[in-house]
Amino acid sequence: MAELIKMPRLSDTMEEGTVAAWFKKVGDTISEGDILAEIETDKATMEFESFYDGTLLYIGVKEGETTKVDQPLAIIGDKGEDYKSLLEEAINTDEVEEEEVKIEEAPIVEEKIEINLDEKQVEVSKTTAAEKTPATTATTLPNKDRIFISPLAKKLANEKGVDINQIKGSGENGRIIKSDVENYSSSGVKSKTFVGVEDFQETPHSQMRKTIAKRLSESKFSAPHYYLTVEFDMSNAIIIREQYNSIPETKISYNDIIIKACSLALVANPKLNSQWFDDRIRYNNHIHIGVAVGVDEGLIVPVLKFVDQLSIVDINSTVKDLATRARDKKLTPEEMQGSTFTISNLGMFDIESFTSIINPPNSVIL
């Protein structure tokens, strides 16, 4: 029996996914557990495996294409099996579930008004305009283009034998004034126009970039942000780090120490270890710290669970593992969810100070 494979929801915030790569093609034999494709979500690119045995009969989303969660992705069944009715049923079901909103627009009434201007009226209009700007003379060239020039500038141009058609006016509405003629005559040549070729490249937004832009914009403009800055004496931290790193096969970073210090601070200040939801605030008794990791497509925040129960050495090994798999796009959805506090550290890039955007639904970011 043919089985319909739908675009899976691989993260709690995923609304649509992009097929980064297919590892199977139509006609291939599929076993349960085989990797069918790589799906790019709002947080990472993840491998998607088959839960069925059979033959890949249909691929509904090509590589590079995007579709919403629960839309038809593929069909697996017996070789030669007719799957059209299954596909039509899935498409029809989606169409029925979509709510159709019809907006009745008021009819637009076009009213045509004919305005007849005789030649005399036009001439009066021109005369009126000329009376308003007596200091400007309109000169008509053989090609019927009009050049506006002040009388003084025109006189000066005639005296110097300057072709006013070659002068670019700097006055109102491009009117040529005295200084334009003087500057042109003094240079004796027309100013050079540098012509170049505009060149650029465009890259479509990845699912991750779109989600980062959406969620952080929502956070910035919906959560009141305020910032506190303090200076710490890190002398003891430096000593502790040196002591740990003197132990064979042990190496910890300042970031590891900061993570551990934050977990202790959250134990002492439990109200900071909270999450904001539309109808409630959740005060967490567990401490899960998200650590921002830069990747090519943007930023991923893997989560260290129960940090207050981890040693600094444990924190070091866990962060290294999560960061490596984040850059290799191998994190699971569970490893990117549930943070109660977030740390974004740019100190290793010689950044002295910067302001971060709260990672929702957290209340605080360091």
C-alpha positions as CSV (number, residue, x, y, z in Angstrom):
1,M,0.0,0.0,0.0
2,A,1.4,3.4,-1.0
3,E,2.3,5.8,1.8
4,L,2.2,9.6,1.5
5,I,5.3,11.3,3.0
6,K,4.6,14.9,4.1
7,M,7.0,17.8,4.8
8,P,7.8,17.1,8.5
9,R,7.8,19.6,11.3
10,L,11.4,19.4,12.4
11,S,11.4,22.2,14.9
12,D,8.8,23.9,17.1
13,T,8.9,27.1,15.0
14,M,9.1,25.5,11.6
15,E,6.3,26.6,9.2
16,E,7.9,25.5,5.9
17,G,10.9,23.6,4.7
18,T,13.3,23.6,1.7
19,V,14.6,20.4,0.2
20,A,18.4,20.9,0.2
21,A,19.2,17.5,-1.4
22,W,17.5,14.3,-2.4
23,F,19.6,11.1,-1.7
24,K,17.1,8.9,-3.5
25,K,15.4,9.2,-6.9
26,V,12.1,7.9,-8.3
27,G,12.3,4.1,-8.8
28,D,14.9,3.5,-6.1
29,T,14.2,0.8,-3.5
30,I,13.7,2.2,0.0
31,S,14.2,0.5,3.3
32,E,13.1,1.8,6.7
33,G,15.8,4.0,8.1
34,D,17.2,5.1,4.7
35,I,18.0,8.8,4.4
36,L,15.7,10.2,1.8
37,A,16.7,13.9,1.8
38,E,18.2,16.8,3.6
39,I,15.6,19.3,4.7
40,E,16.5,22.9,5.5
41,T,14.5,24.3,8.3
42,D,14.4,27.6,10.1
43,K,17.1,26.4,12.4
44,A,19.3,23.9,10.6
45,T,19.6,21.5,7.7
46,M,18.6,18.0,8.9
47,E,18.6,14.5,7.4
48,F,15.1,13.0,6.9
49,E,14.8,9.3,7.0
50,S,12.1,6.9,5.7
51,F,9.8,5.1,8.0
52,Y,8.6,2.7,5.3
53,D,9.9,0.0,3.0
54,G,9.1,0.0,-0.7
55,T,9.9,1.9,-3.9
56,L,10.1,5.7,-4.2
57,L,7.2,6.4,-6.6
58,Y,6.9,10.2,-6.5
59,I,8.8,13.3,-5.5
60,G,6.7,16.3,-5.0
61,V,9.3,18.9,-4.1
62,K,12.4,19.3,-6.1
63,E,15.8,20.3,-4.7
64,G,15.9,24.0,-3.8
65,E,12.1,24.2,-3.7
66,T,10.1,25.2,-0.6
67,T,6.8,24.0,0.7
68,K,4.8,24.3,3.9
69,V,4.7,21.7,6.7
70,D,2.4,18.8,6.0
71,Q,2.4,19.3,2.2
72,P,3.1,16.2,0.0
73,L,6.8,15.5,-0.2
74,A,7.0,12.0,-1.6
75,I,5.2,8.7,-2.0
76,I,6.6,5.3,-1.2
77,G,4.8,2.1,-2.2
78,D,5.0,-1.1,-4.2
79,K,6.8,-1.0,-7.5
80,G,4.4,0.1,-10.3
81,E,1.6,0.8,-7.8
82,D,-0.9,3.5,-8.9
83,Y,-0.6,6.4,-6.4
84,K,-2.5,9.1,-8.3
85,S,-5.7,8.8,-6.2
86,L,-3.6,9.1,-3.0
87,L,-2.0,12.2,-4.2
88,E,-5.2,13.8,-5.4
89,E,-6.9,13.0,-2.1
90,A,-4.0,14.7,-0.2
91,I,-4.2,17.8,-2.5
92,N,-8.0,18.0,-2.2
93,T,-7.8,17.7,1.6
94,D,-5.4,20.6,1.7
95,E,-7.7,22.7,-0.4
96,V,-10.7,21.9,1.8
97,E,-8.8,22.8,4.9
98,E,-7.7,26.1,3.6
99,E,-10.2,28.8,4.6
100,E,-11.3,30.8,1.6
101,V,-11.9,34.5,2.3
102,K,-13.8,36.4,-0.3
103,I,-13.7,40.1,-0.1
104,E,-16.5,41.9,-1.8
105,E,-15.1,45.1,-3.3
106,A,-17.3,48.1,-4.0
107,P,-17.6,48.7,-7.7
108,I,-15.3,51.3,-9.1
109,V,-17.1,53.9,-11.1
110,E,-15.0,55.6,-13.7
111,E,-16.1,59.1,-14.5
112,K,-14.6,60.5,-17.6
113,I,-14.3,64.3,-17.7
114,E,-13.4,65.9,-21.0
115,I,-11.5,69.1,-20.7
116,N,-11.2,71.3,-23.8
117,L,-8.5,73.9,-23.8
118,D,-8.4,76.1,-26.9
119,E,-5.2,77.4,-28.1
120,K,-5.9,80.8,-26.7
121,Q,-6.2,79.5,-23.1
122,V,-2.9,77.7,-23.4
123,E,-1.2,80.9,-24.6
124,V,-2.6,82.8,-21.7
125,S,-1.3,80.1,-19.3
126,K,2.2,80.5,-20.8
127,T,2.0,84.2,-20.6
128,T,1.0,84.0,-17.0
129,A,3.9,81.7,-16.2
130,A,6.3,84.0,-17.9
131,E,5.0,87.0,-15.9
132,K,5.6,85.1,-12.6
133,T,9.3,84.6,-13.5
134,P,10.4,87.7,-15.4
135,A,14.0,87.0,-14.7
136,T,14.1,83.8,-16.8
137,T,14.2,83.6,-20.5
138,A,13.1,80.4,-22.3
139,T,15.1,79.7,-25.4
140,T,13.8,77.2,-27.9
141,L,16.4,75.1,-29.7
142,P,15.9,73.6,-33.2
143,N,15.0,70.2,-31.6
144,K,12.2,72.0,-29.7
145,D,13.9,71.4,-26.2
146,R,13.4,74.5,-24.0
147,I,16.4,75.8,-22.0
148,F,15.7,78.2,-19.2
149,I,18.4,80.8,-18.7
150,S,18.6,84.1,-16.9
151,P,19.0,87.2,-19.1
152,L,22.4,88.0,-17.6
153,A,23.6,84.5,-18.3
154,K,22.3,84.6,-21.8
155,K,24.1,87.9,-22.5
156,L,27.3,86.6,-21.1
157,A,27.1,83.4,-23.1
158,N,26.6,85.4,-26.3
159,E,29.6,87.6,-25.5
160,K,31.8,84.6,-24.9
161,G,30.4,82.5,-27.8
162,V,29.4,79.7,-25.5
163,D,26.8,77.2,-26.7
164,I,24.2,77.2,-24.0
165,N,23.0,73.8,-25.1
166,Q,26.3,72.4,-23.6
167,I,25.8,74.0,-20.2
168,K,24.1,72.3,-17.3
169,G,22.1,74.7,-15.2
170,S,22.4,74.8,-11.5
171,G,19.4,77.1,-10.8
172,E,15.8,76.2,-10.0
173,N,14.4,73.6,-12.4
174,G,17.8,73.5,-14.2
175,R,17.8,77.2,-15.0
176,I,21.2,78.4,-16.3
177,I,22.6,81.3,-14.2
178,K,25.6,83.5,-14.6
179,S,28.0,81.3,-12.6
180,D,27.2,78.3,-14.8
181,V,28.4,80.3,-17.9
182,E,31.5,81.6,-16.1
183,N,32.4,78.1,-14.8
184,Y,31.9,76.6,-18.2
185,S,33.9,79.2,-20.0
186,S,36.7,79.0,-17.5
187,S,37.1,75.3,-17.9
188,G,36.7,75.5,-21.6
189,V,35.7,71.8,-21.8
190,K,32.7,69.9,-20.9
191,S,32.9,68.1,-17.5
192,K,33.8,64.4,-17.8
193,T,31.1,61.8,-17.2
194,F,32.5,58.6,-15.8
195,V,30.6,55.6,-16.9
196,G,30.8,52.3,-15.0
197,V,29.0,49.0,-15.0
198,E,26.9,48.2,-11.9
199,D,27.6,44.7,-10.7
200,F,26.1,42.6,-7.9
201,Q,25.1,39.1,-6.9
202,E,21.9,38.1,-5.2
203,T,21.3,35.1,-3.0
204,P,17.8,33.8,-2.0
205,H,17.0,33.9,1.7
206,S,17.5,30.6,3.4
207,Q,14.8,29.3,5.8
208,M,17.2,30.1,8.6
209,R,17.8,33.7,7.6
210,K,14.1,34.3,7.1
211,T,13.3,32.9,10.5
212,I,16.1,34.8,12.2
213,A,14.9,38.1,10.7
214,K,11.3,37.4,11.6
215,R,11.8,36.2,15.2
216,L,14.4,38.8,16.2
217,S,12.4,41.6,14.6
218,E,9.3,40.4,16.6
219,S,11.5,40.3,19.8
220,K,13.0,43.7,19.3
221,F,9.8,45.5,18.6
222,S,7.5,43.5,21.0
223,A,9.7,43.0,24.1
224,P,10.8,46.2,25.9
225,H,14.6,46.0,25.8
226,Y,16.8,47.7,28.3
227,Y,20.5,47.3,28.8
228,L,22.8,47.1,31.8
229,T,26.6,47.2,31.7
230,V,29.0,46.3,34.5
231,E,32.8,45.7,34.7
232,F,34.1,42.6,36.5
233,D,37.5,41.9,38.0
234,M,38.5,38.7,36.2
235,S,41.7,38.1,38.2
236,N,40.3,35.0,40.0
237,A,38.8,33.7,36.8
238,I,42.2,33.9,35.1
239,I,43.8,32.0,38.0
240,I,41.1,29.3,37.9
241,R,41.5,28.9,34.1
242,E,45.3,28.6,34.4
243,Q,44.9,25.9,37.2
244,Y,42.4,23.9,35.1
245,N,44.6,24.1,31.9
246,S,47.6,22.9,33.8
247,I,45.8,19.5,34.2
248,P,46.8,17.1,31.4
249,E,44.3,16.8,28.6
250,T,42.2,19.6,30.1
251,K,41.6,23.0,28.5
252,I,38.8,25.4,29.4
253,S,37.9,28.8,28.0
254,Y,36.7,32.0,29.6
255,N,33.4,31.3,27.9
256,D,33.0,28.0,29.8
257,I,33.7,30.0,33.1
258,I,31.0,32.6,32.1
259,I,28.5,29.9,31.4
260,K,29.1,28.3,34.8
261,A,29.0,31.7,36.5
262,C,25.6,32.5,34.9
263,S,24.1,29.2,36.0
264,L,25.1,30.0,39.6
265,A,23.7,33.6,39.2
266,L,20.4,32.2,37.9
267,V,20.1,29.9,41.0
268,A,20.5,33.0,43.1
269,N,18.2,35.1,41.0
270,P,15.4,32.7,39.8
271,K,13.2,35.4,38.4
272,L,15.7,36.0,35.6
273,N,15.4,32.3,34.7
274,S,12.0,32.9,33.1
275,Q,10.2,32.7,29.8
276,W,7.5,35.1,28.5
277,F,4.4,33.7,26.8
278,D,1.3,35.6,25.6
279,D,-0.8,34.8,28.7
280,R,1.7,33.9,31.3
281,I,5.3,34.0,32.6
282,R,7.0,30.7,33.3
283,Y,9.5,30.7,36.2
284,N,11.8,27.7,35.6
285,N,13.4,25.6,38.3
286,H,15.8,24.0,35.8
287,I,18.6,26.0,34.0
288,H,19.0,25.5,30.3
289,I,21.5,28.0,28.8
290,G,21.5,28.7,25.1
291,V,24.9,29.5,23.6
292,A,24.9,31.5,20.3
293,V,27.0,29.8,17.6
294,G,27.8,31.6,14.3
295,V,27.3,29.5,11.1
296,D,27.4,30.4,7.4
297,E,23.7,31.0,7.1
298,G,23.3,33.0,10.3
299,L,23.2,32.1,14.0
300,I,22.2,28.9,15.8
301,V,21.6,28.6,19.6
302,P,22.2,25.1,20.8
303,V,21.1,24.5,24.4
304,L,23.1,23.1,27.3
305,K,20.6,21.3,29.6
306,F,20.8,21.4,33.4
307,V,23.9,23.6,33.4
308,D,23.9,24.1,37.2
309,Q,24.6,20.4,37.5
310,L,27.6,20.4,35.1
311,S,31.3,21.0,36.0
312,I,33.3,23.5,34.0
313,V,35.0,20.6,32.3
314,D,31.7,19.1,31.4
315,I,30.5,22.4,30.0
316,N,33.6,22.7,27.9
317,S,33.2,19.3,26.2
318,T,29.4,19.8,25.8
319,V,29.8,23.3,24.2
320,K,32.5,22.0,21.8
321,D,30.3,19.1,20.7
322,L,27.2,21.2,20.2
323,A,29.2,23.9,18.3
324,T,30.8,21.4,16.0
325,R,27.6,19.7,15.2
326,A,25.8,23.1,14.7
327,R,28.4,24.1,12.1
328,D,28.0,20.6,10.4
329,K,24.2,21.0,10.5
330,K,23.9,17.8,12.6
331,L,21.9,19.1,15.6
332,T,18.5,17.6,16.5
333,P,15.5,19.8,17.1
334,E,15.6,18.9,20.8
335,E,19.1,20.3,21.1
336,M,18.0,23.7,19.9
337,Q,14.9,24.1,22.1
338,G,14.1,24.9,25.7
339,S,16.6,27.6,26.6
340,T,15.8,29.6,29.7
341,F,18.7,32.0,29.3
342,T,21.0,32.9,26.4
343,I,24.7,33.9,26.2
344,S,26.1,35.6,23.1
345,N,29.9,36.1,23.4
346,L,32.0,38.0,20.9
347,G,35.0,38.5,23.3
348,M,37.1,36.1,21.3
349,F,36.9,38.6,18.4
350,D,38.3,41.5,20.5
351,I,34.8,43.0,20.8
352,E,34.7,45.1,24.0
353,S,30.9,45.7,24.1
354,F,27.8,45.1,22.1
355,T,24.0,44.8,22.6
356,S,22.1,41.6,21.8
357,I,18.5,41.0,21.0
358,I,16.6,38.8,23.4
359,N,16.1,35.2,22.2
360,P,12.4,34.6,22.6
361,P,10.8,33.3,24.8
362,N,13.7,34.1,27.2
363,S,13.6,37.2,29.3
364,V,17.3,37.9,29.4
365,I,20.4,37.6,27.2
366,L,24.0,38.2,28.2
